[in-house]
Amino acid sequence: MSEHENVDLKPTPGERLTKFFKRSDVIQSTIFGVIVTMIFVILGGKFYTKWMPTVMSTDMKAIERLMVVFTWIAAPVCGVVLGVALYTFLNRHSGDTPPPDGPATRTNGPVVLGWSVVTSVLALVAVIYGITELNSASIATAKNVENSMVVNVVGNQWVWSFEYPELGVQSHELMLPINRPVAFHVTSVDVNHSFWPVQLGVKVDANKLAETLADTTPTKLGEFDVKCAELCGLYHAYMETTGEVMTKADFDNWVIAQGGHTA
């Protein structure tokens, strides 16, 4: 018998990968992982949007779309993690004698490489999608800047004030006409606040001696909530008011009733 016949050859990467996926624990974890992944995909596509605030602007629609896409991207990672966790929980050891260690996954090159590639691709997709959404928002802002209605938003412990400089109106309620871009110029007269018209999908800091900007376009008629999203003192929880997206005719009537003039 030649010496070559006694040499134990190392398994190829393909053989190691095949052997890995034939293990009982890997098969069970994979089944659990696929089930969990599908649950998150269904939740993201069918239910998350129903649990979120009503979409009343272009920004809120973009946020809703972003939540769905990022849920789908994260679903496979959650599936792997929770699949392993479920298998571990259902097959937990009982007794005083600890079980022997299983084969180390971290030394299985094909598995480590596959996991690294898949998660890197998912992260890259998330980054590209996020950059695309940011660029789309910037383009929309530049496109609407000339037609935007300016609203000066002032935070003051513990009320919001809204000034419409073009219309000569001030109010503690935020009234907006539908389908017209609005540019918020946000400041504070005391401590830091955070301007948050919930259903419009806008949230921006209100700082003293500094002006922050935000914009959106209301797309749905109805009332919305305006809150402060940053702890600002004793009555922070009560720093809220209401707003309404109105037809242009109703908005013009409201402006005139407040003693202002229509644009």
Stockholm file with secondary structure:
# STOCKHOLM 1.0

chainA/1-263         MSEHENVDLKPTPGERLTKFFKRSDVIQSTIFGVIVTMIFVILGGKFYTKWMPTVMSTDMKAIERLMVVFTWIAAPVCGVVLGVALYTFLNRHSGDTPPPDGPATRTNGPVVLGWSVVTSVLALVAVIYGITELNSASIATAKNVENSMVVNVVGNQWVWSFEYPELGVQSHELMLPINRPVAFHVTSVDVNHSFWPVQLGVKVDANKLAETLADTTPTKLGEFDVKCAELCGLYHAYMETTGEVMTKADFDNWVIAQGGHTA
#=GR chainA/1-263 SS CCGGGGCCCCCCHHHHHHHHHTSHHHHHHHHHHHHHHHHHHHIIIIIHHHHSCCCCBHHHHHHHHHHHHHHHHHHHHHHHHHHHHHHHHHTCCCSSSCCCCCCCGGGCHHHHHHHHHHHHHHHHHHHHHHHHHHHHHHHHHHHHTTTCEEEEEEEETTEEEEEETTTTEEESSEEEETTCCEEEEEEESSSCEEEEEGGGTCCEEECBTCCEEEEECBCSCEEEEEEECSCCSTTGGGCEEEEEEECHHHHHHHHHHTTCCCC
#=GC SS_cons         CCGGGGCCCCCCHHHHHHHHHTSHHHHHHHHHHHHHHHHHHHIIIIIHHHHSCCCCBHHHHHHHHHHHHHHHHHHHHHHHHHHHHHHHHHTCCCSSSCCCCCCCGGGCHHHHHHHHHHHHHHHHHHHHHHHHHHHHHHHHHHHHTTTCEEEEEEEETTEEEEEETTTTEEESSEEEETTCCEEEEEEESSSCEEEEEGGGTCCEEECBTCCEEEEECBCSCEEEEEEECSCCSTTGGGCEEEEEEECHHHHHHHHHHTTCCCC
//
